[in-house]
Each structure stands twice: as C-alpha cells, then as structure tokens.
C-alpha cells in the first residue's frame, strides 16, 4: 500500500518541477529574469525527489530524509535572497547573518544527529546509555528547532516584504502573497510543536500541506503574471533619460497608486535640462578630475535616492525612496533598450525630441507597475 508521505512527497516534487518549468518559460518569453527564485524552484524539485526516494527505498539509515531536508534548507535560503532582492539593493547584513546562522545551524545539527547514532550506543557502558540517549534527543530537538526557526524566519520576512508592497501599491495580489507566506510559516510552527512537542505525527502532514499550498499560491502568481516580480515596494517619483553630454531627452513623473505625495515632490523639478546637465557634470568631474574610473551610480539623501545607469550613449536616472535590486535591474534594462532603439538619434549633436516619441513605451515596458503621469518641464 502506498503511504500518504510517499504521495505527498511525489506531489511536492512534481509541483516544484512544474513551477520551475513554467517560471523558466515565462522568464525567457517575457524577459523578466529572476534567477534566484527560478533556481530555488529547481532545487525544491530535487529536494522533493530525494524525499520520494526516502519513502520508496528502505535503508538502514535515513540518508535520503536527512539530505532532502538539507536541500530544502538551501531552497529556502535562495527564496530568502529573492525576498531581499524585492526590497533592497543588496541583502541587509543583519538579516543575512541571521539567515546564514540558522541555515548552517540546521545543517550542522542535521548531520550531527545523523552521524552521532552511528558511533554506536552499544559500545558505551550501560551507565552512560541514558545520558547518551538524552544527548541524542537534544541533538534532534536542536535540529528541528533550527530548521523550523529558519523556515519561520524566511517566510515571515517574505510576508513582511509583501505587506510593505501592499501598503505602497494598494494592490490585492501582494496581500494574497503575504497570506501565502504566513501559511508557510504556520506550516513550520505546526510541524514542530505538533509533531515534536505534542508527539502527534499527523501534524507533520498538516504542516507540510500548509507549506505546499502557500508555495503554490506564491509561485503561481508570479508564473501567471511574471511582471509582479518587478513590482516596486518603494515610491518612484520621476524617471529621466539624457544623452552622454547631459542633454535631456525625456523626464516623466511617475507614482505608485498609494498617494498623491509624489505630485508635490515631482513638481519641484522644473528645469529638466539643468538637472541632467548637473548630473553629467558631477559624473565628469569624478571621472576626469578626481580619477574615478566608474560612472556616477547614486546620489543619496536621507530619504531620497537618485539612481543612475550610464552607457556609452545614454544615461537613465530615477528618483525613489531607496534603490532595490529589481529597480536597478529595470533601470539598466531601460538604458539598454534606449541605446538599442535610438542608437542613431543619440549620436546626433542636436536632439529632436519628436524622434523619441516611443520612449514612453520603453519606460512602461521596463517599469510595468508604475503610472506615468506626464512629462515634466
């Protein structure tokens, strides 16, 4: 008779490989690449296969069980890195340290618990067997606690990121994703306290079921609408495009749906040519007079940042609350699209703005979740 655990493990493996294939297809066809998330789905599928082998192949020691959990831990860590990409330019050092600590703790106690019994309690004197069994139990609990705490940390952070995105964009989908992250976190909590504390093995199945449901909901949203990966959980106030000598091509006001604060901020920018020339002058000063080999990338205030991406013929700039990984990636994509589409026009000594009529479409394609209000100036 086929066990419930075997069926569940097979379903998990199948779902993750399906999600990986769909994500890979959507990434290629829509040019919305999220390498970390895509790889995490592949690793999750591999973890599912190893879990199936554990249920299908009977061995004296549960090699497949222990190593499947290590693989799942790596999968969760990659998902954590994806959450960092959604909200930060680079991973937060404190959170990254906590995540790495919990990851390595779960792997360390996993392997220590796995190999400790092989030392052989039978080789110990009878008076020490009770102490040895207590030691093994402590190792098992340490492994379960660190693994469950790692899962709760990752997906609680994911819920936080998507709640912040909901507050910024006022869309329902981030809220649904936040709920899916909470379900996964509850799966870890129920699995630990139900199975290890209450000693009811049925809670393992309930916890795993919540994890699977949450992960499917979370991944399917990105697969159905992969543009949501590029949804920005920060306010974006304007986007500028100008050529290598600082002549402005276009400056547009943008905003998320959240509030009208952006309008007041954006309207304070009056002379777009002055701003683009100033940015170019500072960049040239750093490069030509102060010996910098890199173009200017950011101008940072306490609560606002201008992010820049410069190529051989054009520079794109964006004013936002703070940079994120996907914001910088979108800006780079925009600059490459502009240089590719308007290669001839950008080389001219005199810019005619009517030759750049389609540039708004390029901006909308690179920033699909921003509302382009109007040109500034």
N, C-alpha and C positions, 0 to 999 in steps of 0.2 A: 504494500500500500504506500502511495506517495505521501510524504509528510507535508504538513502545512508550511513548515520552514523551507522545504525544497521549492514548493510552488512560489512562495513569496520571494525567495532569492532569485529564481528564474525570471519572475516578473520584473524585479528591480533591474537585473542585468539587461533584459530586453528593452525596458523603458529608457534606460540611460543610453544604450546604443542607438535607439531610435531618435532620442533627443539630440544626441551628438550628430547624427547624420543630417537631421533637419536643420540644426544650427549651422553646420558647415555649409549646407546648401544655401541657406539664407544669407550667410556672411559673404559668400562668393557672388551670388546673384545681385545683392543689394549693396555691395561694397561697404558693409557695416561690420568690420572685423573686431571681434572680442576674443582674442587668442586665449586668455586665461580662463574665461568661462567655458569656451569650447573644449579646451584640453581637460578641464575639470570633469566635464560630462563623459569624455572618453575614459578617464581614469575611474570614474564612478562605475562605468560599464564593466571595466576589468575587475573592479572590486566585487561586482555582482557575480561575475563568472567564478571567481575564486570562492565566493560563498556557496555557489551551486556545487562546486567540487567538494566542499566540506560536507554538504548534505548527501552528496551522491557517492562519495568514496569513503569507506570506513578505514581509518588508520588508527594505530595505537595512540598516536598523539595528534591533536587537532591542529596540524600545521596550517591547513587552509583557513581555518577560522581566525587564527591569530594574524596571519598575513593579510587576510581580506580586510581586517579592521585597520591595519597599518595603511593599506591602500586607500581605504575610506578616509582616514585622517588626512592623507595628502590631498585627496579630493576636496575636503572641507577647507583646507588651508588655501587652496587655489581659489575657491569661492570667496573666502575672506579677502584675498588680494583683489578680486574683482569688485567687491564692495568698496574697498579703498579707492579703486580707480574711479568709481562713480562719484565720490565725494571729495577726493583730494588729488593734488597734482602728483604727490609721492606719498607712500604709506606713512601714516602717523607713527613716530618712533615708539611711543609708549604702547600703543595698541599692537604694533608689530612685535614688540618684545614680549608682551603678554601672550600673543598668539603663538609665537615660536616656543615660548616656555611651556605652554600647555601641550603643543604638538610633540615636542621632544619628551615631555614627561609621560604622555600617553604611550609613546613608542618604547621608551625606556622601561616602564613598568610592565608593558605588554611582553617584552622579550624576557625581562627578569622573571616574571611569573611563569612564562612558557618554559624556560630552561631550568628554573630552580627545582621543580619536582624531579627532573632527570638526574639531579645529584644523588637522589635515592634516599628517601627517609628510612628505608630498611637498613641502611648502613649505619644509622645513628643508634646509640644506646637507647633502650626503652625509656629511660628517664627524661630524654630530650625530645621524644617524639611529639609530646603535647606542645612543647614550645615551638617545634618545627612546624607543626600544623597551624599554630597561631600565626607564625611568621608568613606562611603561605597565604593564609586568609587576609592578612594585612596587605600583602602584595596584590592580591586580587582586587581588594577594595580600592587600593591606590590606583590601579589600572582603570577600574570602572569610573572612579571619581574624576581622574584627569581626562579620560576620553569624553565622558559626559559633559564635564565643565568646558572642554574645548568646543564641543558642538554647541552648547548653550551660548558661549562667548561669540562664536562666529555668526550664528543666525540671529541672536539678539542684536548684534551690531548691524546685521543686514536689515532687520526690522526698523532700527533707528534711522538708517540711511533712507529707507523708502518713506518713512513717516515725514522726515525732513523734506523729501522731494514732494510729497503730497502738500505740505504746508506752503511750499514755494510755488507749485504749479496748479494746485486745487483740482487735480485730476483724480478720478476714482481708481485708476489702474495701479498707481503706486501704493494706494491704501490696500488693495487686494494683495499685492506682493508683500506688503508688511505683514498682513494677516497670515500669509503662507509661511513667512519666516517665523512667526510666533508659533504656528503649528509644529514646525520642525523642532523648535526649541522645547516645546512641550513634549514632543516625542522623546527627546533625550532625558528630560526630567522624569517622565512617567516610566521610561525604560529602566532608569537607575533606581528610583525609590520603590517602584512596584516590584521589580524583579530582585533587587539586591537587599532592600530593606524589608519589604513585606514578604519576600520569598515566594511571590506568585509569578510563575513563568509566563502566564498569559499576558502580563504587562509588557514583556519584550515584544510580542506580536503587535500589541496596540501601539507601542512606541514606534516600532518600525513602520507600521501603517501610516501614522501621522507624518513621519519623515517623508515617506514616498509621496503621499498626497500633496504635502507642502512643496516638495521639489518639483513635482509635475506641474502644479499651478504656476510656480515661479518661472520654470523654464519655458512652458508653453506660451506664456505671454510674450516673451522675447522672440520665440520662434514665429508666432503669428504676426507680430508687429516688431520686427527687429530694430526699427528706429528708436524704440524705447530705451535701448542701450545708450543712446546719445541724448536722452533727456537730461537736462541740467538741473541739479538741485540748488543752483545759485542764481541770483539775478544777473542778467546781462543787459547793459544799458545802451551801448552802441557798438557798431562794427564799422571799421574804416578800411578802405583799400587805397593804397597810393603807390606810385612807381618808385624806382630806386633813387631818384633825386628829390623826392618829397612832394611831388605834385599830386594833389588829391584826385582820386577817380570817383570815389563814392563814400559817403558816410550816411549810415541809416540808423535810426532809433529803433531799438528792439526792447521787448519786455516779455516776461512770463505773465501768466494770467493773474498772478497773485494780487498785485496792487497797482496803483497809479503813481507811486512814488517815483518811478522811472522817468515820467514825463518831466517833472521838475528838474531832475538831475540832468537829463539829456538836453533840455532846452538851454542850459547854461553854456553849452558848447555852441558858440556862434560862428567863429571863423575856422572852418574845417581846414583850409589851406595853411593857416598859421599853425594849427596843431600838428598836421602831418609834416610840415617843414621843420618844426621844433623837434619832433621825434627823430627825424632823419639827421638833423644837425647834431643832436646828442650822440646818436649812434656813430656818426662820422668822427666826432670828437674822440670818442672812446677808441675807435679803431685807428685813426690816423695820427692823433696827437699823444694818446696815452698808451698805445701799443697793444690794445686788445685785438685778438685775432677772431673773436666771435662777435656776431651782431647783437645788438641790444635785444633782450628777451622779455624783460618785465620792468615796469615802473610801479613801485609798490607804496601805497599809503596804508594806514592802519586798517581801514575798512573798505578800500577800493584797490583794484589792481588793473593796470593796462598790460595785457599780454600781447606779445608781438611774435610774428613768424615772418622771417625775411628770406627771400630767394634771390636769384640773380637779377630779376627784373621787377619784382613787386614785393610789397610788404603788406601784411594784413594785421590789423590791431583790433583788440576787443576790450571794452571796459566792463569789468564784472566785480562781484563781491570778492571772489577769490578764484584762482585757477583750479581746474580739475583735470585729470588725465584725459578724459574724453573731450573736454572743451579744447584743450591744447591740440588733440588729435584732429578735431573738427576744423580748427583754425588752420592747421597745416594742410589738410585736405583742400580747404578753400583756396589757400595761396597757390597750391599746385594746379588746381582747376583754372584759376585766373591766368596763371602764366601759360598754361597749355592752350586755353581758349583764345587769349588775346596776345599771343606771342609777338605778332607783327605790330599791333597797336601800341604795345608797351615800349617798343624801341623808338617810336617817333619822338621828336623833340617837342612837338606840340600835341597835347592831349585833347581830343574832341570827345566830350562825354557822351554824345549821341552814339559813338561807336561802341559803347559799353552798356547798351540797353539791356542785355540779358544777364548782367552781373547779379541782379536781384535773385534770379532763378538759381544761380550758383550758391548764393548765400543761403537760400531756403533749403537747397539740397544738402548743404553741409550742416545746417542747424535747423532740422525739421521741426523742432518743438519751440522755436522762437517765433514770436509775432513780429513781423517787420512793419513798423508803424508808418514811417515816412522818411524821406531823405532830409538831412539836416543842412543848415546853412542859410 
